């Protein structure tokens, strides 16, 4: 499921008409980092990674919609941030990547 989710996010980025080439490249780079970090997870951590992937997909979907609903975007970003808090101590690189995605979306004015 995680790989499917990451592929969906990458497809959304590729199809988005609202992103500049620079922002698209930055988000694609962060997603590549996220894929690498998630690939290294095992067992129970993989289930938590599924949650992170789902919230990331939701956040990307809401952020890239032409007609945005700020409440839905806030909810998805909040869920994403909460889902990675458990990883902060044991997976600092994953936490850093997800925070980078959140920051990049925030920098887009989303």
N, C-alpha and C positions, 0 to 999 in steps of 0.2 A: 504494500500500500504506500509506503513512504516514497518509493521510486516513482510510482504513478503520480503521486501528489507533486513531487518535484518536477516531473515532466509537464504537468498541467500548469504549474506556475511559470515555467520557462516558456511554454506556448503562449500564455497570457502576455508575458513581457514582449515576446516577439511580435504579437499581433496588436499591441497597444499603440494607438495613434497619439496618445497624450504624453508619451515620454520622449525626451530628447535623446539623441544617441549617447551622450555622456551619461545621463541617468540610467539608461537601459544597460549600458556596459557595466556601470557600478553595481547595479542590482544583479546582473548575470554573474559577475565575479563573486558577489556575496553568496549567491545560490550555489555556485560551484564549491565554495568553502563549506557551506552547510551540508551539501551532499557528502563531501569527504568526511566531515565530522560524524554524520549520521551513519555512514558505512562502517565506522569503527565501533559502533555500539553493539552490545550483546544482551540477551536475556531480558530482565525486567526493564532495563534501560531502553531497550528497543521499543517497548510499549509506550514509555514516556516520550520517546522520539516520535512515535506515531501521532501523539497529541500535539507535539510541536509542529509537525508537518501539516496537520489539519488546520491549526490556527494560522500558520504561515500562509497556507492556500487561501483561507478566508480573508486574511488581511490584504493579501495581494489582490484578490478579487474585488474587495470593497475599495481599495485604493485606486484601482485602475478603471473603475466604472465611470462612464461619462457623466452620469447623473448620480452623484454621491449622496449617501445618507450618513451624516456625521455621527449619528448615534450608533449605527451598525459598524462603522469603521472604528470608533472608539472601543466598542465591545470586543471586536475581533483583535485589536491591538492589545487591549487589556488582557484578554485570554492568552494571547501569545506570550506576553511578558510574564504572567503568572506561571505558565506551563514550563518556563525555562528556569525559574528560581530554584527548583530542585537540583538543577545541574550546575549551579554556580560553583559549588565547592569541588565536585568530582569531575566536572567537565568544563573547565573555564574557557576553552577555545570555542566550544559550541555556544556557550552563553555570549561570548564576544561576537560571534557571527550573527546570532539572532538579534542582539542589540544593535549591531550594525545595520541590519535590514530595517529594523524599526526606525533608526535614526535617518536612514536614507529616505524612507517613506515620509518621515516627518519633514525632512529638508525639501521635499517636493511640495510642501504646503498642505499635506494631507493629514 
